[in-house]
């Protein structure tokens, strides 16, 4: 018999539903970077996370990452290089038009010299500079510097 407890859940293991997979991933990368780790395991994997990590890798903030297919949600092993100071998710994913990109960068990034915003646009997930070059806006996913 399944016994109901005071808190309302039944006598099985409590599993939290992952609400924001990208947020969890960036949090674990940030925490591992703060602790001085060389690599970090992210699970579950998603296409958005992979694209976000590709942008970070392209700009040299992480070394490389490997997607491990375990016939479930998948895992990603990320090699860190100690260059990442902070990364985070912007939730909700606000609409950003090309003219507003400048405003968002001044709000979120420490200086004009470094740091990237990551946008999801109609032509894929990219950083804010590439979006400005392609003259396309989109929704803001997050940032890193």
N, CA, C and O atoms as CSV, one atom per row, in Angstrom:
chain,resi,resn,atom,element,x,y,z
A,1,UNK,N,N,0.834,-1.189,0.000
A,1,UNK,CA,C,0.000,0.000,0.000
A,1,UNK,C,C,0.877,1.249,0.000
A,1,UNK,O,O,1.906,1.301,0.673
A,2,UNK,N,N,0.458,2.241,-0.755
A,2,UNK,CA,C,1.193,3.504,-0.816
A,2,UNK,C,C,0.635,4.426,0.264
A,2,UNK,O,O,-0.568,4.684,0.307
A,3,UNK,N,N,1.507,4.917,1.128
A,3,UNK,CA,C,1.065,5.727,2.254
A,3,UNK,C,C,1.285,7.210,1.934
A,3,UNK,O,O,2.383,7.615,1.552
A,4,UNK,N,N,0.243,8.001,2.092
A,4,UNK,CA,C,0.374,9.445,1.886
A,4,UNK,C,C,0.979,10.074,3.133
A,4,UNK,O,O,0.578,9.763,4.254
A,5,UNK,N,N,1.939,10.952,2.928
A,5,UNK,CA,C,2.575,11.615,4.065
A,5,UNK,C,C,2.040,13.035,4.206
A,5,UNK,O,O,1.208,13.482,3.416
A,6,UNK,N,N,2.525,13.729,5.215
A,6,UNK,CA,C,2.043,15.071,5.522
A,6,UNK,C,C,2.252,16.036,4.355
A,6,UNK,O,O,1.397,16.871,4.060
A,7,UNK,N,N,3.424,15.902,3.689
A,7,UNK,CA,C,3.752,16.886,2.651
A,7,UNK,C,C,2.959,16.666,1.367
A,7,UNK,O,O,2.995,17.502,0.464
A,8,UNK,N,N,2.252,15.561,1.282
A,8,UNK,CA,C,1.383,15.371,0.123
A,8,UNK,C,C,1.959,14.454,-0.935
A,8,UNK,O,O,1.219,13.998,-1.807
A,9,UNK,N,N,3.280,14.160,-0.893
A,9,UNK,CA,C,3.800,13.237,-1.894
A,9,UNK,C,C,3.693,11.818,-1.357
A,9,UNK,O,O,3.596,11.607,-0.148
A,10,UNK,N,N,3.712,10.862,-2.249
A,10,UNK,CA,C,3.506,9.477,-1.850
A,10,UNK,C,C,4.855,8.809,-1.633
A,10,UNK,O,O,5.899,9.369,-1.970
A,11,UNK,N,N,4.827,7.613,-1.070
A,11,UNK,CA,C,6.035,6.982,-0.572
A,11,UNK,C,C,7.043,6.573,-1.629
A,11,UNK,O,O,7.681,5.531,-1.483
A,12,UNK,N,N,7.209,7.342,-2.675
A,12,UNK,CA,C,8.228,7.073,-3.679
A,12,UNK,C,C,9.285,8.167,-3.601
A,12,UNK,O,O,9.099,9.171,-2.914
A,13,UNK,N,N,10.387,7.971,-4.302
A,13,UNK,CA,C,11.449,8.975,-4.293
A,13,UNK,C,C,10.974,10.279,-4.908
A,13,UNK,O,O,10.276,10.277,-5.922
A,14,UNK,N,N,11.347,11.379,-4.301
A,14,UNK,CA,C,10.927,12.681,-4.814
A,14,UNK,C,C,11.830,13.031,-5.999
A,14,UNK,O,O,13.049,13.111,-5.846
A,15,UNK,N,N,11.246,13.238,-7.169
A,15,UNK,CA,C,12.026,13.683,-8.320
A,15,UNK,C,C,11.508,15.044,-8.735
A,15,UNK,O,O,10.323,15.216,-9.019
A,16,UNK,N,N,12.427,16.023,-8.765
A,16,UNK,CA,C,12.046,17.350,-9.216
A,16,UNK,C,C,11.962,17.347,-10.738
A,16,UNK,O,O,12.771,16.706,-11.409
A,17,UNK,N,N,11.004,18.046,-11.265
A,17,UNK,CA,C,10.904,18.196,-12.715
A,17,UNK,C,C,11.853,19.313,-13.124
A,17,UNK,O,O,11.803,20.417,-12.582
A,18,UNK,N,N,12.717,19.013,-14.085
A,18,UNK,CA,C,13.638,20.037,-14.556
A,18,UNK,C,C,12.868,21.087,-15.330
A,18,UNK,O,O,12.285,20.798,-16.375
A,19,UNK,N,N,12.867,22.315,-14.810
A,19,UNK,CA,C,12.119,23.363,-15.491
A,19,UNK,C,C,12.969,24.012,-16.579
A,19,UNK,O,O,12.532,24.151,-17.721
A,20,UNK,N,N,14.183,24.406,-16.214
A,20,UNK,CA,C,15.031,25.107,-17.167
A,20,UNK,C,C,16.352,24.357,-17.293
A,20,UNK,O,O,17.252,24.510,-16.468
A,21,UNK,N,N,16.447,23.557,-18.326
A,21,UNK,CA,C,17.619,22.697,-18.527
A,21,UNK,C,C,18.870,23.534,-18.779
A,21,UNK,O,O,19.943,23.235,-18.255
A,22,UNK,N,N,18.721,24.593,-19.591
A,22,UNK,CA,C,19.863,25.452,-19.902
A,22,UNK,C,C,20.380,26.139,-18.647
A,22,UNK,O,O,21.590,26.261,-18.457
A,23,UNK,N,N,19.475,26.586,-17.794
A,23,UNK,CA,C,19.858,27.235,-16.544
A,23,UNK,C,C,20.651,26.283,-15.652
A,23,UNK,O,O,21.678,26.666,-15.092
A,24,UNK,N,N,20.177,25.046,-15.521
A,24,UNK,CA,C,20.890,24.036,-14.730
A,24,UNK,C,C,22.294,23.827,-15.276
A,24,UNK,O,O,23.260,23.757,-14.517
A,25,UNK,N,N,22.402,23.728,-16.610
A,25,UNK,CA,C,23.688,23.480,-17.248
A,25,UNK,C,C,24.669,24.615,-16.977
A,25,UNK,O,O,25.812,24.376,-16.585
A,26,UNK,N,N,24.215,25.862,-17.187
A,26,UNK,CA,C,25.103,27.008,-16.990
A,26,UNK,C,C,25.475,27.177,-15.521
A,26,UNK,O,O,26.598,27.569,-15.207
A,27,UNK,N,N,24.529,26.880,-14.611
A,27,UNK,CA,C,24.821,26.932,-13.180
A,27,UNK,C,C,25.939,25.948,-12.822
A,27,UNK,O,O,26.874,26.300,-12.102
A,28,UNK,N,N,25.838,24.706,-13.333
A,28,UNK,CA,C,26.846,23.718,-12.964
A,28,UNK,C,C,28.203,24.051,-13.579
A,28,UNK,O,O,29.239,23.784,-12.970
A,29,UNK,N,N,28.207,24.636,-14.787
A,29,UNK,CA,C,29.474,25.074,-15.381
A,29,UNK,C,C,30.087,26.188,-14.532
A,29,UNK,O,O,31.281,26.169,-14.234
A,30,UNK,N,N,29.260,27.154,-14.149
A,30,UNK,CA,C,29.731,28.301,-13.356
A,30,UNK,C,C,30.280,27.846,-12.004
A,30,UNK,O,O,31.334,28.306,-11.566
A,31,UNK,N,N,29.550,26.932,-11.344
A,31,UNK,CA,C,29.992,26.443,-10.038
A,31,UNK,C,C,31.291,25.660,-10.144
A,31,UNK,O,O,32.178,25.814,-9.305
A,32,UNK,N,N,31.410,24.820,-11.170
A,32,UNK,CA,C,32.640,24.047,-11.363
A,32,UNK,C,C,33.816,24.980,-11.652
A,32,UNK,O,O,34.937,24.748,-11.197
A,33,UNK,N,N,33.542,26.036,-12.413
A,33,UNK,CA,C,34.587,27.012,-12.742
A,33,UNK,C,C,35.043,27.745,-11.478
A,33,UNK,O,O,36.236,27.982,-11.287
A,34,UNK,N,N,34.087,28.102,-10.617
A,34,UNK,CA,C,34.428,28.764,-9.357
A,34,UNK,C,C,35.271,27.866,-8.462
A,34,UNK,O,O,36.173,28.338,-7.770
A,35,UNK,N,N,34.970,26.555,-8.478
A,35,UNK,CA,C,35.700,25.614,-7.641
A,35,UNK,C,C,37.054,25.256,-8.238
A,35,UNK,O,O,37.856,24.582,-7.592
A,36,UNK,N,N,37.316,25.700,-9.461
A,36,UNK,CA,C,38.600,25.424,-10.108
A,36,UNK,C,C,38.682,24.044,-10.717
A,36,UNK,O,O,39.775,23.496,-10.860
A,37,UNK,N,N,37.539,23.468,-11.080
A,37,UNK,CA,C,37.529,22.141,-11.692
A,37,UNK,C,C,38.004,22.213,-13.139
A,37,UNK,O,O,37.917,23.261,-13.779
A,38,UNK,N,N,38.509,21.085,-13.650
A,38,UNK,CA,C,38.959,21.036,-15.038
A,38,UNK,C,C,37.849,20.587,-15.980
A,38,UNK,O,O,37.841,20.948,-17.157
A,39,UNK,N,N,36.918,19.802,-15.459
A,39,UNK,CA,C,35.807,19.369,-16.303
A,39,UNK,C,C,34.535,19.266,-15.487
A,39,UNK,O,O,34.568,19.200,-14.258
A,40,UNK,N,N,33.411,19.252,-16.190
A,40,UNK,CA,C,32.114,19.217,-15.517
A,40,UNK,C,C,31.148,18.373,-16.348
A,40,UNK,O,O,31.174,18.401,-17.579
A,41,UNK,N,N,30.298,17.625,-15.650
A,41,UNK,CA,C,29.308,16.779,-16.318
A,41,UNK,C,C,27.948,17.466,-16.260
A,41,UNK,O,O,27.480,17.852,-15.189
A,42,UNK,N,N,27.327,17.612,-17.415
A,42,UNK,CA,C,26.011,18.239,-17.502
A,42,UNK,C,C,25.014,17.190,-17.950
A,42,UNK,O,O,25.239,16.484,-18.934
A,43,UNK,N,N,23.906,17.090,-17.221
A,43,UNK,CA,C,22.819,16.248,-17.682
A,43,UNK,C,C,21.509,16.900,-17.283
A,43,UNK,O,O,21.474,17.516,-16.218
A,44,UNK,N,N,20.449,16.816,-18.034
A,44,UNK,CA,C,20.359,16.222,-19.362
A,44,UNK,C,C,20.918,17.139,-20.442
A,44,UNK,O,O,21.154,18.327,-20.217
A,45,UNK,N,N,21.123,16.564,-21.608
A,45,UNK,CA,C,21.637,17.325,-22.749
A,45,UNK,C,C,20.458,17.866,-23.563
A,45,UNK,O,O,19.358,17.314,-23.516
A,46,UNK,N,N,20.692,18.939,-24.303
A,46,UNK,CA,C,19.662,19.419,-25.230
A,46,UNK,C,C,20.346,20.157,-26.378
A,46,UNK,O,O,21.511,20.543,-26.279
A,47,UNK,N,N,19.609,20.345,-27.460
A,47,UNK,CA,C,20.173,21.021,-28.628
A,47,UNK,C,C,20.567,22.449,-28.302
A,47,UNK,O,O,21.587,22.949,-28.777
A,48,UNK,N,N,19.741,23.109,-27.477
A,48,UNK,CA,C,20.015,24.501,-27.111
A,48,UNK,C,C,21.315,24.590,-26.311
A,48,UNK,O,O,22.137,25.474,-26.551
A,49,UNK,N,N,21.498,23.663,-25.353
A,49,UNK,CA,C,22.729,23.653,-24.556
A,49,UNK,C,C,23.936,23.455,-25.464
A,49,UNK,O,O,24.946,24.144,-25.318
A,50,UNK,N,N,23.832,22.512,-26.404
A,50,UNK,CA,C,24.947,22.217,-27.307
A,50,UNK,C,C,25.306,23.444,-28.139
A,50,UNK,O,O,26.484,23.758,-28.310
A,51,UNK,N,N,24.289,24.141,-28.658
A,51,UNK,CA,C,24.545,25.344,-29.440
A,51,UNK,C,C,25.162,26.449,-28.584
A,51,UNK,O,O,26.073,27.147,-29.030
A,52,UNK,N,N,24.660,26.610,-27.340
A,52,UNK,CA,C,25.191,27.618,-26.414
A,52,UNK,C,C,26.660,27.326,-26.129
A,52,UNK,O,O,27.493,28.232,-26.151
A,53,UNK,N,N,26.980,26.046,-25.858
A,53,UNK,CA,C,28.360,25.647,-25.587
A,53,UNK,C,C,29.248,25.850,-26.813
A,53,UNK,O,O,30.423,26.192,-26.680
A,54,UNK,N,N,28.691,25.641,-28.005
A,54,UNK,CA,C,29.457,25.858,-29.231
A,54,UNK,C,C,29.859,27.322,-29.359
A,54,UNK,O,O,30.985,27.630,-29.749
A,55,UNK,N,N,28.923,28.235,-29.025
A,55,UNK,CA,C,29.249,29.665,-29.057
A,55,UNK,C,C,30.345,29.975,-28.044
A,55,UNK,O,O,31.278,30.717,-28.350
A,56,UNK,N,N,30.238,29.402,-26.818
A,56,UNK,CA,C,31.250,29.633,-25.792
A,56,UNK,C,C,32.609,29.102,-26.227
A,56,UNK,O,O,33.638,29.732,-25.982
A,57,UNK,N,N,32.607,27.929,-26.878
A,57,UNK,CA,C,33.857,27.314,-27.327
A,57,UNK,C,C,34.493,28.128,-28.449
A,57,UNK,O,O,35.714,28.278,-28.504
A,58,UNK,N,N,33.652,28.652,-29.345
A,58,UNK,CA,C,34.144,29.441,-30.472
A,58,UNK,C,C,34.913,30.667,-29.994
A,58,UNK,O,O,35.871,31.096,-30.637
A,59,UNK,N,N,34.489,31.229,-28.857
A,59,UNK,CA,C,35.146,32.418,-28.325
A,59,UNK,C,C,36.180,32.089,-27.263
A,59,UNK,O,O,36.737,32.998,-26.647
A,60,UNK,N,N,36.450,30.799,-27.033
A,60,UNK,CA,C,37.540,30.389,-26.162
A,60,UNK,C,C,37.251,30.442,-24.671
A,60,UNK,O,O,38.186,30.471,-23.870
A,61,UNK,N,N,35.993,30.455,-24.279
A,61,UNK,CA,C,35.671,30.491,-22.851
A,61,UNK,C,C,35.672,29.099,-22.228
A,61,UNK,O,O,35.874,28.957,-21.022
A,62,UNK,N,N,35.444,28.054,-23.063
A,62,UNK,CA,C,35.618,26.671,-22.624
A,62,UNK,C,C,36.474,25.970,-23.669
A,62,UNK,O,O,36.575,26.434,-24.805
A,63,UNK,N,N,37.100,24.836,-23.283
A,63,UNK,CA,C,37.978,24.150,-24.237
A,63,UNK,C,C,37.189,23.333,-25.245
A,63,UNK,O,O,37.039,23.753,-26.392
A,64,UNK,N,N,36.685,22.180,-24.844
A,64,UNK,CA,C,35.847,21.420,-25.761
A,64,UNK,C,C,34.821,20.679,-24.938
A,64,UNK,O,O,34.913,20.614,-23.712
A,65,UNK,N,N,33.837,20.118,-25.629
A,65,UNK,CA,C,32.851,19.333,-24.896
A,65,UNK,C,C,32.505,18.103,-25.707
A,65,UNK,O,O,32.640,18.080,-26.930
A,66,UNK,N,N,32.054,17.076,-24.992
A,66,UNK,CA,C,31.755,15.797,-25.613
A,66,UNK,C,C,30.350,15.403,-25.210
A,66,UNK,O,O,30.016,15.395,-24.025
A,67,UNK,N,N,29.527,15.077,-26.193
A,67,UNK,CA,C,28.157,14.672,-25.909
A,67,UNK,C,C,28.130,13.159,-25.758
A,67,UNK,O,O,28.501,12.428,-26.676
A,68,UNK,N,N,27.688,12.691,-24.586
A,68,UNK,CA,C,27.616,11.263,-24.300
A,68,UNK,C,C,26.181,10.812,-24.491
A,68,UNK,O,O,25.291,11.263,-23.769
A,69,UNK,N,N,25.939,9.923,-25.459
A,69,UNK,CA,C,24.590,9.428,-25.714
A,69,UNK,C,C,24.364,8.179,-24.872
A,69,UNK,O,O,24.968,7.137,-25.129
A,70,UNK,N,N,23.497,8.279,-23.869
A,70,UNK,CA,C,23.241,7.127,-23.003
A,70,UNK,C,C,21.832,6.564,-23.232
A,70,UNK,O,O,21.258,5.947,-22.334
A,71,UNK,N,N,21.274,6.773,-24.431
A,71,UNK,CA,C,19.934,6.317,-24.802
A,71,UNK,C,C,18.857,6.856,-23.870
A,71,UNK,O,O,17.749,6.322,-23.830
A,72,UNK,N,N,19.174,7.920,-23.114
A,72,UNK,CA,C,18.178,8.586,-22.282
A,72,UNK,C,C,18.212,10.061,-22.670
A,72,UNK,O,O,18.113,10.400,-23.850
A,73,UNK,N,N,18.352,10.933,-21.678
A,73,UNK,CA,C,18.384,12.360,-21.997
A,73,UNK,C,C,19.767,12.808,-22.466
A,73,UNK,O,O,19.907,13.904,-23.010
A,74,UNK,N,N,20.792,11.973,-22.263
A,74,UNK,CA,C,22.133,12.330,-22.716
A,74,UNK,C,C,22.900,13.148,-21.699
A,74,UNK,O,O,22.314,13.809,-20.841
A,75,UNK,N,N,24.227,13.095,-21.806
A,75,UNK,CA,C,25.095,13.865,-20.919
A,75,UNK,C,C,26.094,14.629,-21.772
A,75,UNK,O,O,26.363,14.256,-22.913
A,76,UNK,N,N,26.642,15.698,-21.213
A,76,UNK,CA,C,27.706,16.451,-21.878
A,76,UNK,C,C,28.846,16.612,-20.887
A,76,UNK,O,O,28.637,17.041,-19.753
A,77,UNK,N,N,30.065,16.262,-21.324
A,77,UNK,CA,C,31.248,16.504,-20.509
A,77,UNK,C,C,31.949,17.729,-21.080
A,77,UNK,O,O,32.358,17.731,-22.241
A,78,UNK,N,N,32.088,18.782,-20.253
A,78,UNK,CA,C,32.683,20.038,-20.705
A,78,UNK,C,C,34.060,20.197,-20.075
A,78,UNK,O,O,34.209,20.094,-18.857
A,79,UNK,N,N,35.069,20.451,-20.913
A,79,UNK,CA,C,36.413,20.742,-20.416
A,79,UNK,C,C,36.525,22.250,-20.192
A,79,UNK,O,O,36.252,23.040,-21.096
A,80,UNK,N,N,36.925,22.640,-18.988
A,80,UNK,CA,C,37.023,24.056,-18.646
A,80,UNK,C,C,38.469,24.525,-18.770
A,80,UNK,O,O,39.399,23.728,-18.644
A,81,UNK,N,N,38.653,25.818,-19.017
A,81,UNK,CA,C,40.013,26.359,-19.113
A,81,UNK,C,C,40.260,27.536,-18.175
A,81,UNK,O,O,41.314,28.167,-18.249
A,82,UNK,N,N,39.306,27.843,-17.293
A,82,UNK,CA,C,39.524,28.890,-16.309
A,82,UNK,C,C,39.324,30.310,-16.824
A,82,UNK,O,O,39.645,31.267,-16.118
A,83,UNK,N,N,38.801,30.469,-18.042
A,83,UNK,CA,C,38.610,31.814,-18.595
A,83,UNK,C,C,37.218,32.373,-18.324
A,83,UNK,O,O,36.969,33.556,-18.553
A,84,UNK,N,N,36.314,31.530,-17.838
A,84,UNK,CA,C,34.929,31.954,-17.664
A,84,UNK,C,C,34.755,32.613,-16.302
A,84,UNK,O,O,35.066,32.003,-15.278
A,85,UNK,N,N,34.266,33.842,-16.275
A,85,UNK,CA,C,34.001,34.516,-15.010
A,85,UNK,C,C,32.571,34.323,-14.550
A,85,UNK,O,O,32.313,34.070,-13.373
A,86,UNK,N,N,31.638,34.444,-15.494
A,86,UNK,CA,C,30.230,34.302,-15.143
A,86,UNK,C,C,29.461,33.925,-16.388
A,86,UNK,O,O,29.756,34.403,-17.484
A,87,UNK,N,N,28.469,33.061,-16.213
A,87,UNK,CA,C,27.527,32.814,-17.311
A,87,UNK,C,C,26.149,32.650,-16.695
A,87,UNK,O,O,26.017,32.184,-15.563
A,88,UNK,N,N,25.143,33.026,-17.431
A,88,UNK,CA,C,23.805,32.946,-16.881
A,88,UNK,C,C,22.741,32.960,-17.955
A,88,UNK,O,O,22.996,33.246,-19.125
A,89,UNK,N,N,21.535,32.640,-17.512
A,89,UNK,CA,C,20.384,32.578,-18.398
A,89,UNK,C,C,19.532,33.820,-18.161
A,89,UNK,O,O,19.419,34.286,-17.028
A,90,UNK,N,N,18.938,34.353,-19.211
A,90,UNK,CA,C,17.957,35.427,-19.066
A,90,UNK,C,C,16.582,34.797,-19.247
A,90,UNK,O,O,16.237,34.307,-20.323
A,91,UNK,N,N,15.811,34.822,-18.172
A,91,UNK,CA,C,14.499,34.208,-18.222
A,91,UNK,C,C,13.492,35.224,-17.699
A,91,UNK,O,O,13.701,35.750,-16.605
A,92,UNK,N,N,12.430,35.526,-18.401
A,92,UNK,CA,C,11.999,34.962,-19.668
A,92,UNK,C,C,12.866,35.405,-20.841
A,92,UNK,O,O,13.618,36.374,-20.738
A,93,UNK,N,N,12.755,34.692,-21.947
A,93,UNK,CA,C,13.570,35.008,-23.128
A,93,UNK,C,C,12.983,36.223,-23.832
A,93,UNK,O,O,12.121,36.108,-24.703
A,94,UNK,N,N,13.473,37.388,-23.430
A,94,UNK,CA,C,12.924,38.640,-23.955
A,94,UNK,C,C,13.233,38.799,-25.435
A,94,UNK,O,O,14.254,38.320,-25.929
A,95,UNK,N,N,12.327,39.485,-26.138
A,95,UNK,CA,C,12.570,39.824,-27.535
A,95,UNK,C,C,13.614,40.936,-27.586
A,95,UNK,O,O,13.537,41.912,-26.840
A,96,UNK,N,N,14.586,40.773,-28.474
A,96,UNK,CA,C,15.620,41.787,-28.641
A,96,UNK,C,C,15.696,42.131,-30.123
A,96,UNK,O,O,16.014,41.268,-30.941
A,97,UNK,N,N,15.405,43.395,-30.481
A,97,UNK,CA,C,15.602,43.790,-31.868
A,97,UNK,C,C,17.016,44.348,-32.017
A,97,UNK,O,O,17.675,44.665,-31.026
A,98,UNK,N,N,17.470,44.463,-33.250
A,98,UNK,CA,C,18.864,44.834,-33.526
A,98,UNK,C,C,19.245,46.129,-32.823
A,98,UNK,O,O,20.369,46.284,-32.345
A,99,UNK,N,N,18.292,47.059,-32.767
A,99,UNK,CA,C,18.587,48.350,-32.150
A,99,UNK,C,C,18.723,48.247,-30.628
A,99,UNK,O,O,19.366,49.092,-30.005
A,100,UNK,N,N,18.120,47.214,-30.028
A,100,UNK,CA,C,18.171,47.053,-28.566
A,100,UNK,C,C,19.380,46.267,-28.077
A,100,UNK,O,O,19.643,46.223,-26.875
A,101,UNK,N,N,20.122,45.642,-28.999
A,101,UNK,CA,C,21.250,44.794,-28.587
A,101,UNK,C,C,22.241,45.593,-27.741
A,101,UNK,O,O,22.744,45.097,-26.733
A,102,UNK,N,N,22.516,46.813,-28.150
A,102,UNK,CA,C,23.458,47.677,-27.431
A,102,UNK,C,C,23.020,47.893,-25.983
A,102,UNK,O,O,23.831,47.833,-25.059
A,103,UNK,N,N,21.721,48.146,-25.806
A,103,UNK,CA,C,21.163,48.385,-24.472
A,103,UNK,C,C,21.352,47.156,-23.573
A,103,UNK,O,O,21.722,47.280,-22.406
A,104,UNK,N,N,21.088,45.954,-24.141
A,104,UNK,CA,C,21.238,44.717,-23.375
A,104,UNK,C,C,22.693,44.456,-23.014
A,104,UNK,O,O,22.986,44.001,-21.909
A,105,UNK,N,N,23.616,44.744,-23.949
A,105,UNK,CA,C,25.028,44.495,-23.648
A,105,UNK,C,C,25.515,45.406,-22.524
A,105,UNK,O,O,26.269,44.962,-21.658
A,106,UNK,N,N,25.098,46.672,-22.523
A,106,UNK,CA,C,25.536,47.568,-21.444
A,106,UNK,C,C,24.946,47.144,-20.103
A,106,UNK,O,O,25.585,47.322,-19.066
A,107,UNK,N,N,23.733,46.584,-20.110
A,107,UNK,CA,C,23.119,46.136,-18.862
A,107,UNK,C,C,23.759,44.873,-18.308
A,107,UNK,O,O,23.909,44.736,-17.094
A,108,UNK,N,N,24.139,43.946,-19.186
A,108,UNK,CA,C,24.533,42.618,-18.724
A,108,UNK,C,C,26.038,42.383,-18.675
A,108,UNK,O,O,26.516,41.634,-17.823
A,109,UNK,N,N,26.796,43.015,-19.582
A,109,UNK,CA,C,28.210,42.689,-19.684
A,109,UNK,C,C,29.058,43.732,-18.972
A,109,UNK,O,O,28.683,44.903,-18.918
A,110,UNK,N,N,30.216,43.314,-18.417
A,110,UNK,CA,C,31.039,44.242,-17.631
A,110,UNK,C,C,31.704,45.332,-18.468
A,110,UNK,O,O,31.865,46.456,-17.992
A,111,UNK,N,N,32.093,45.022,-19.701
A,111,UNK,CA,C,32.692,46.060,-20.542
A,111,UNK,C,C,32.449,45.731,-22.002
A,111,UNK,O,O,31.986,44.642,-22.339
A,112,UNK,N,N,32.768,46.691,-22.867
A,112,UNK,CA,C,32.564,46.467,-24.302
A,112,UNK,C,C,33.601,45.524,-24.873
A,112,UNK,O,O,33.392,44.931,-25.931
A,113,UNK,N,N,34.736,45.380,-24.167
A,113,UNK,CA,C,35.846,44.598,-24.730
A,113,UNK,C,C,35.552,43.099,-24.747
A,113,UNK,O,O,35.899,42.409,-25.706
A,114,UNK,N,N,34.919,42.599,-23.701
A,114,UNK,CA,C,34.713,41.149,-23.668
A,114,UNK,C,C,33.337,40.794,-23.145
A,114,UNK,O,O,32.629,41.633,-22.590
A,115,UNK,N,N,32.971,39.543,-23.331
A,115,UNK,CA,C,31.653,39.058,-22.949
A,115,UNK,C,C,30.736,38.996,-24.150
A,115,UNK,O,O,30.856,39.794,-25.080
A,116,UNK,N,N,29.829,38.058,-24.125
A,116,UNK,CA,C,28.903,37.865,-25.234
A,116,UNK,C,C,27.495,37.640,-24.703
A,116,UNK,O,O,27.306,37.017,-23.658
A,117,UNK,N,N,26.515,38.149,-25.428
A,117,UNK,CA,C,25.126,37.767,-25.230
A,117,UNK,C,C,24.833,36.665,-26.229
A,117,UNK,O,O,25.351,36.693,-27.345
A,118,UNK,N,N,24.023,35.708,-25.854
A,118,UNK,CA,C,23.621,34.656,-26.780
A,118,UNK,C,C,22.151,34.847,-27.107
A,118,UNK,O,O,21.294,34.879,-26.224
A,119,UNK,N,N,21.881,34.972,-28.411
A,119,UNK,CA,C,20.521,35.183,-28.884
A,119,UNK,C,C,20.085,33.980,-29.708
A,119,UNK,O,O,20.901,33.347,-30.377
A,120,UNK,N,N,18.803,33.671,-29.658
A,120,UNK,CA,C,18.267,32.701,-30.600
A,120,UNK,C,C,17.494,33.481,-31.653
A,120,UNK,O,O,16.531,34.183,-31.347
A,121,UNK,N,N,17.933,33.347,-32.895
A,121,UNK,CA,C,17.348,34.112,-33.995
A,121,UNK,C,C,16.759,33.156,-35.020
A,121,UNK,O,O,16.852,31.936,-34.886
A,122,UNK,N,N,16.156,33.736,-36.039
A,122,UNK,CA,C,15.597,32.895,-37.101
A,122,UNK,C,C,16.705,32.197,-37.891
A,122,UNK,O,O,16.458,31.195,-38.562
A,123,UNK,N,N,17.944,32.738,-37.807
A,123,UNK,CA,C,19.060,32.065,-38.484
A,123,UNK,C,C,19.976,31.365,-37.486
A,123,UNK,O,O,21.191,31.322,-37.678
A,124,UNK,N,N,19.392,30.817,-36.417
A,124,UNK,CA,C,20.153,29.991,-35.493
A,124,UNK,C,C,20.554,30.709,-34.214
A,124,UNK,O,O,20.273,31.895,-34.038
A,125,UNK,N,N,21.217,29.972,-33.320
A,125,UNK,CA,C,21.685,30.518,-32.043
A,125,UNK,C,C,23.076,31.096,-32.248
A,125,UNK,O,O,23.975,30.406,-32.730
A,126,UNK,N,N,23.255,32.366,-31.883
A,126,UNK,CA,C,24.531,33.049,-32.138
A,126,UNK,C,C,24.774,34.111,-31.085
A,126,UNK,O,O,23.893,34.415,-30.281
A,127,UNK,N,N,25.996,34.684,-31.092
A,127,UNK,CA,C,26.279,35.774,-30.154
A,127,UNK,C,C,25.770,37.095,-30.731
A,127,UNK,O,O,25.377,37.167,-31.896
A,128,UNK,N,N,25.784,38.131,-29.902
A,128,UNK,CA,C,25.148,39.396,-30.297
A,128,UNK,C,C,25.891,40.087,-31.440
A,128,UNK,O,O,25.282,40.798,-32.238
A,129,UNK,N,N,27.215,39.877,-31.517
A,129,UNK,CA,C,27.963,40.537,-32.594
A,129,UNK,C,C,27.614,39.945,-33.955
A,129,UNK,O,O,27.450,40.664,-34.941
A,130,UNK,N,N,27.503,38.610,-33.986
A,130,UNK,CA,C,27.121,37.955,-35.241
A,130,UNK,C,C,25.700,38.347,-35.642
A,130,UNK,O,O,25.412,38.542,-36.823
A,131,UNK,N,N,24.811,38.461,-34.647
A,131,UNK,CA,C,23.430,38.877,-34.924
A,131,UNK,C,C,23.408,40.284,-35.495
A,131,UNK,O,O,22.629,40.588,-36.399
A,132,UNK,N,N,24.287,41.158,-34.948
A,132,UNK,CA,C,24.333,42.524,-35.457
A,132,UNK,C,C,24.880,42.556,-36.880
A,132,UNK,O,O,24.410,43.326,-37.718
A,133,UNK,N,N,25.894,41.700,-37.151
A,133,UNK,CA,C,26.441,41.625,-38.519
A,133,UNK,C,C,25.388,41.133,-39.502
A,133,UNK,O,O,25.284,41.645,-40.616
A,134,UNK,N,N,24.603,40.132,-39.084
A,134,UNK,CA,C,23.558,39.607,-39.962
A,134,UNK,C,C,22.314,40.480,-39.944
A,134,UNK,O,O,21.352,40.210,-40.663
A,135,UNK,N,N,22.330,41.523,-39.126
A,135,UNK,CA,C,21.221,42.455,-38.959
A,135,UNK,C,C,19.929,41.713,-38.641
A,135,UNK,O,O,18.906,41.907,-39.299
A,136,UNK,N,N,19.994,40.854,-37.612
A,136,UNK,CA,C,18.823,40.103,-37.195
A,136,UNK,C,C,18.668,40.162,-35.684
A,136,UNK,O,O,19.650,40.090,-34.945
A,137,UNK,N,N,17.433,40.294,-35.236
A,137,UNK,CA,C,17.143,40.255,-33.805
A,137,UNK,C,C,16.650,38.875,-33.428
A,137,UNK,O,O,16.710,37.946,-34.234
A,138,UNK,N,N,16.165,38.737,-32.216
A,138,UNK,CA,C,15.643,37.448,-31.775
A,138,UNK,C,C,15.303,37.495,-30.308
A,138,UNK,O,O,15.011,38.554,-29.753
A,139,UNK,N,N,15.345,36.337,-29.687
A,139,UNK,CA,C,15.099,36.270,-28.254
A,139,UNK,C,C,16.427,36.026,-27.544
A,139,UNK,O,O,17.297,35.329,-28.065
A,140,UNK,N,N,16.578,36.609,-26.342
A,140,UNK,CA,C,17.822,36.491,-25.620
A,140,UNK,C,C,17.808,35.206,-24.791
A,140,UNK,O,O,16.872,34.951,-24.033
A,141,UNK,N,N,18.877,34.394,-24.951
A,141,UNK,CA,C,18.988,33.146,-24.176
A,141,UNK,C,C,19.787,33.376,-22.894
A,141,UNK,O,O,19.360,32.982,-21.809
A,142,UNK,N,N,20.951,34.017,-23.029
A,142,UNK,CA,C,21.797,34.197,-21.864
A,142,UNK,C,C,23.038,34.985,-22.217
A,142,UNK,O,O,23.100,35.640,-23.258
A,143,UNK,N,N,24.040,34.916,-21.328
A,143,UNK,CA,C,25.264,35.684,-21.516
A,143,UNK,C,C,26.419,34.931,-20.888
A,143,UNK,O,O,26.211,34.037,-20.068
A,144,UNK,N,N,27.638,35.288,-21.271
A,144,UNK,CA,C,28.822,34.778,-20.592
A,144,UNK,C,C,29.953,35.776,-20.761
A,144,UNK,O,O,30.022,36.480,-21.768
A,145,UNK,N,N,30.850,35.839,-19.764
A,145,UNK,CA,C,32.044,36.669,-19.851
A,145,UNK,C,C,33.105,36.134,-18.923
A,145,UNK,O,O,34.198,36.695,-18.845
